[in-house]
Amino acid sequence: PMGMIFIRSKDGLSHNKDEYSSPEDCAAGAEVLYHTLLKLASED
């Protein structure tokens, strides 16, 4: 299994030299990853 977590990027740019994601949006993505890993780790 695999998955991807997407976060907001200014003007929707991705894979571009002008791409920018705020620290807050990066932290929100990290929190989603954290809670996902906790849930997966607790499954039987």
FIKE-111826 format. One record per residue (C-alpha): residue number from 0; x, y, z; residue in three letters. Coordinates in pm, whole numbers, m for minus. Each point is the difference from the previous one (the first is absolute). Layout:
<pt><resi>NUM</resi><u>X</u><v>Y</v><w>Z</w><resn>ala</resn></pt>
...
//
This chain:
<pt><resi>0</resi><u>0</u><v>0</v><w>0</w><resn>pro</resn></pt>
<pt><resi>1</resi><u>101</u><v>359</v><w>m51</w><resn>met</resn></pt>
<pt><resi>2</resi><u>m150</u><v>340</v><w>29</w><resn>gly</resn></pt>
<pt><resi>3</resi><u>79</u><v>365</v><w>m57</w><resn>met</resn></pt>
<pt><resi>4</resi><u>m73</u><v>305</v><w>211</w><resn>ile</resn></pt>
<pt><resi>5</resi><u>m40</u><v>325</v><w>m187</w><resn>phe</resn></pt>
<pt><resi>6</resi><u>32</u><v>343</v><w>156</w><resn>ile</resn></pt>
<pt><resi>7</resi><u>m87</u><v>344</v><w>m131</w><resn>arg</resn></pt>
<pt><resi>8</resi><u>247</u><v>182</v><w>m217</w><resn>ser</resn></pt>
<pt><resi>9</resi><u>m11</u><v>371</v><w>m85</w><resn>lys</resn></pt>
<pt><resi>10</resi><u>m181</u><v>49</v><w>m331</w><resn>asp</resn></pt>
<pt><resi>11</resi><u>m30</u><v>m379</v><w>m31</w><resn>gly</resn></pt>
<pt><resi>12</resi><u>354</u><v>m31</v><w>m133</w><resn>leu</resn></pt>
<pt><resi>13</resi><u>172</u><v>m336</v><w>28</w><resn>ser</resn></pt>
<pt><resi>14</resi><u>341</u><v>m117</v><w>m124</w><resn>his</resn></pt>
<pt><resi>15</resi><u>84</u><v>359</v><w>m85</w><resn>asn</resn></pt>
<pt><resi>16</resi><u>276</u><v>233</v><w>121</w><resn>lys</resn></pt>
<pt><resi>17</resi><u>m270</u><v>240</v><w>126</w><resn>asp</resn></pt>
<pt><resi>18</resi><u>m179</u><v>m268</v><w>204</w><resn>glu</resn></pt>
<pt><resi>19</resi><u>m59</u><v>103</v><w>362</w><resn>tyr</resn></pt>
<pt><resi>20</resi><u>m187</u><v>m162</v><w>287</w><resn>ser</resn></pt>
<pt><resi>21</resi><u>m29</u><v>182</v><w>330</w><resn>ser</resn></pt>
<pt><resi>22</resi><u>146</u><v>m152</v><w>315</w><resn>pro</resn></pt>
<pt><resi>23</resi><u>m356</u><v>m28</v><w>134</w><resn>glu</resn></pt>
<pt><resi>24</resi><u>m114</u><v>m202</v><w>m302</w><resn>asp</resn></pt>
<pt><resi>25</resi><u>309</u><v>m223</v><w>28</w><resn>cys</resn></pt>
<pt><resi>26</resi><u>m81</u><v>m56</v><w>369</w><resn>ala</resn></pt>
<pt><resi>27</resi><u>m360</u><v>m87</v><w>m86</w><resn>ala</resn></pt>
<pt><resi>28</resi><u>122</u><v>m261</v><w>m249</w><resn>gly</resn></pt>
<pt><resi>29</resi><u>240</u><v>m142</v><w>258</w><resn>ala</resn></pt>
<pt><resi>30</resi><u>m286</u><v>m25</v><w>250</w><resn>glu</resn></pt>
<pt><resi>31</resi><u>m210</u><v>m195</v><w>m251</w><resn>val</resn></pt>
<pt><resi>32</resi><u>294</u><v>m236</v><w>m54</w><resn>leu</resn></pt>
<pt><resi>33</resi><u>53</u><v>m40</v><w>376</w><resn>tyr</resn></pt>
<pt><resi>34</resi><u>m362</u><v>m88</v><w>71</w><resn>his</resn></pt>
<pt><resi>35</resi><u>m14</u><v>m236</v><w>m298</w><resn>thr</resn></pt>
<pt><resi>36</resi><u>308</u><v>m186</v><w>125</w><resn>leu</resn></pt>
<pt><resi>37</resi><u>m147</u><v>m26</v><w>351</w><resn>leu</resn></pt>
<pt><resi>38</resi><u>m320</u><v>m146</v><w>m142</w><resn>lys</resn></pt>
<pt><resi>39</resi><u>184</u><v>m249</v><w>m221</w><resn>leu</resn></pt>
<pt><resi>40</resi><u>227</u><v>m105</v><w>287</w><resn>ala</resn></pt>
<pt><resi>41</resi><u>m299</u><v>m76</v><w>224</w><resn>ser</resn></pt>
<pt><resi>42</resi><u>m184</u><v>m219</v><w>m253</w><resn>glu</resn></pt>
<pt><resi>43</resi><u>m2</u><v>m373</v><w>56</w><resn>asp</resn></pt>
//
